[in-house]
Amino acid sequence: MIYETATDWLDAPEKRVVLFGMSGLGKTRLSALLREQGGWFHYSVDYRIGTRYMGEHIADLFKLEAMKVPFLRELLMSDSITIDSKIRFDNLAPLSKYLGKPGDPAKGGLEFEEYMRRQAQHRAAERAAMLDTGHFVTRAREIYGYRNFVCDTSGSICEIVDPENPADAILAALSATALLVWIEGSEAHTAELVRRFDRAPKPMYYQPDFLRAAWREHLEETALPETEVDPDAFVRRTYARALAHRQPRYAAMARWGVTVSADEVAAVSDAAGFEALLARALERRAE
């Protein structure tokens, strides 16, 4: 780790961290707080994925849908209008919409193989975006003068790394650049995330073997053809299983850095509080 002790961390002229954990536990809130109050550069991996690596795919999908409307088709063909996504740190709807859900096309579902093709695109994009972290550390310092840096990862980072492999390219690069920080949720947090997802299911990225097994089991249990599967029913079921699937992977990743609880993160109200929290986490690790 680039900071071995609490003193190393507190005395460091440049503080660099990578936040990871389940979506909804405070990574983006904390990153925004540091950006707004503490002079930290905020590198959003999801934003990078949705702009640099998936932006053209997303815009092409929007154009494809617009071409189905004669009025818009005429304007597009005459180059009279432009169509693009307005993805933001706090609004990843264009990326989610592109990833989609498999199932009944009448309910907005995709053919399963098309769904898997988009999942593969996301995997490649997320890997590339994670490996861009060091570049953005340098950019933040040399162009904008930021000495402190926070990488706000996607909730699916655990799906694209092998934490048991000491030579994992992504984790090795990240740990050489910044302090990895796992925001760990409790069982109560997990239950709340499931309830929240159940109210508004959204597309997410998962490992291909996990997804194919989940899809096969869903088809067997519902006895439905692929074109009649309720897309929301499938992703609801998959999400609940994915949380259990991801937990041990996050825990293994935590051995590359430190762990803080979601409750501790929720109590942070400024940059000084965040720095003190990580000092305590380093002390706990040393013990």
C-alpha positions, -999 to +999 in steps of 0.1 A: +000+000+000+012+035-007+003+045+029+014+019+054+004+037+086-020+064+098+010+088+101+020+081+065-015+089+054-020+121+075+015+135+066+012+127+029+014+158+007-008+140-019-037+118-007-051+094-033-078+069-027-100+044-047-134+038-032-152+005-039-182-014-027-218-020-036-237+008-054-257+028-030-234+028+000-220+063-004-191+062-029-204+090-051-218+111-022-185+110-005-165+117-037-188+147-044-183+160-008-145+158-012-147+175-046-169+203-033-155+210+001-120+196+003-103+204-030-101+168-043-102+157-079-132+134-084-126+107-111-159+089-118-153+056-134-190+053-145-188+087-161-156+077-179-172+045-191-204+063-203-185+091-222-150+080-234-157+042-239-195+037-244-205+072-256-207+063-292-226+031-286-251+050-265-256+078-290-260+053-319-288+035-300-306+068-295-302+076-332-314+042-341-346+048-321-350+083-336-348+068-371-380+049-365-399+082-362-404+097-397-403+133-385-370+127-367-356+105-394-359+133-420-341+158-397-313+133-389-308+125-426-305+162-435-281+167-405-306+192-391-305+179-355-280+161-333-287+134-307-264+127-279-265+116-243-262+139-213-246+116-188-235+131-156-218+120-124-252+119-107-272+107-137-261+075-154-294+068-171-281+068-206-256+041-198-282+020-179-306+024-208-280+012-232-271-019-212-308-028-210-325-060-197-332-093-215-367-105-222-400-096-238-394-069-264-429-056-258-417-047-223-385-032-235-365-064-233-335-073-255-326-106-271-303-124-247-273-125-270-276-088-278-278-082-240-246-102-235-229-083-264-236-050-246-224-066-213-191-075-230-187-039-243-192-027-207-166-051-193-140-039-218-149-003-211-147-007-173-113-024-175-100+005-196-115+031-174-100+016-143-066+015-160-070+052-168-068+060-131-031+068-130-034+090-161-061+110-143-040+113-112-013+130-134-038+151-153-054+163-121-021+174-107-004+188-138-034+206-154-056+216-125-032+216-096-051+190-075-029+171-050-057+150-036-075+124-058-105+102-053-115+074-077-152+067-075-155+032-089-184+013-104-202-012-082-191-039-106-154-035-102-153-068-083-165-085-114-135-075-136-106-082-112-091-113-096-083-103-060-066-136-053-040-130-080-012-108-067-004-099-103-039-088-112-032-060-137-060-036-125-055-041-087-017-039-090-020-006-109-045+008-085-026-002-053+006+013-067-013+046-073-038+050-044-052+035-012-080+010-019-109+016+004-138-009+008-171+006+020-186-024+036-223-026+041-242-046+068-270-070+063-294-042+069-278-021+042-281-051+018-318-056+026-324-019+019-305-020-014-326-050-025-358-031-015-346+000-034-338-021-065-371-039-063-389-005-065-368+007-095-349-022-112-321-010-134-296-026-157-262-036-143-230-054-153-223-089-142-198-117-151-209-136-182-208-171-165-229-158-136-254-142-160-258-172-183-264-194-153-290-170-139-307-167-173-308-205-177-323-211-143-349-183-147-361-199-180-363-233-164-382-221-133-406-199-152-410-223-181-412-193-204-397-187-238-370-160-239-394-136-257-419-137-229-396-132-199-405-101-178-372-081-180-378-065-146-385-099-130-353-113-142-331-084-131-348-082-097-339-119-091-304-115-105-296-085-084-304-102-051-282-131-061-255-108-073-251-091-039-243-125-023-220-133-052-201-100-049-196-098-011-167-123-009-151-107-039-152-073-022-138-088+010-109-103-010-102-070-026-102-053+008-069-072+015-053-049-010-063-019+012-084-009+041-121-013+052-146+013+065-182+007+072-211+023+053-222+038+086-188+054+092-189+069+057-225+082+062-212+101+093-185+119+073-194+156+067-161+171+054-127+163+041-111+164+075-135+138+088-127+116+058-090+119+064-095+110+101-117+080+091-090+065+069-063+071+096-084+050+119-089+024+092-051+021+088-047+018+125-072-010+126-053-028+098-020-024+117-036-040+148 
